Amino acid sequence: MVTRSSLLSGGNFFVKEATSASVLQHVPKSDHFLFKSPQHPSEWPEDVLRENRYLRDNIYMIPFDSGHVAASMVPVCLEAVTRGYERIYSKGMEMCALLSQLIGGRRVLDLGTVGCPSFTHMRLQSNQLSTCHLHHYCTQTKAYHLHTWIEEMATRGEEVVVTRSSDEEEEEDVPY
């Protein structure tokens, strides 16, 4: 399962933060990445800089210069943490499309199509981090929310069935 947050740069999104969490374990194994900006903010046009300042100050709380991995490594990191997993889940059609593109065209199944609630209506298990102390809207917290939701569905004996797309009739079951 992978989720991400991004900031806008020159009309395009770039991945600023990404987290994967395995749903095959009760306590999820997770990988969290904070990526450097592909451009220095001084290279951004004023409107892009203004938008990023708003996102930084009011939503993500991630400074422009933060990050420990080069932006060019996003596909490498995401491919590495999803390697070996037959199914990859995220939430939201656009998010799934972006993640699929970043991991070499592999399918990313949208949990939003099967009744997965809004993140604000999800809860975490006591053995998981409830909040990130670094910034708001943390991808790690969101990944843990999705993990908890899938686990609760499995505990109730409900299978999560994700339809590939409106064009395809095949369905995939969560291996839980």
Buried (B, 14 or more C-beta within 10 A) or exposed (E): BBBBBBBBBEEEBBBBBBBBBBBEEEEBEBBBBBBBBBBEBEEBEEEBBEBBEEBBEEEBBBEBEBBEBEBEBBEEBBEEBBEEBEBBBBBBEEBBEBBBEBBEEBBBBBBBBBEBEEBEEBEBBEEBEEEBEBBEBBBBBBBBBBBBBBBEBBEEEEEBEBBBBEEEEEEBEBEE
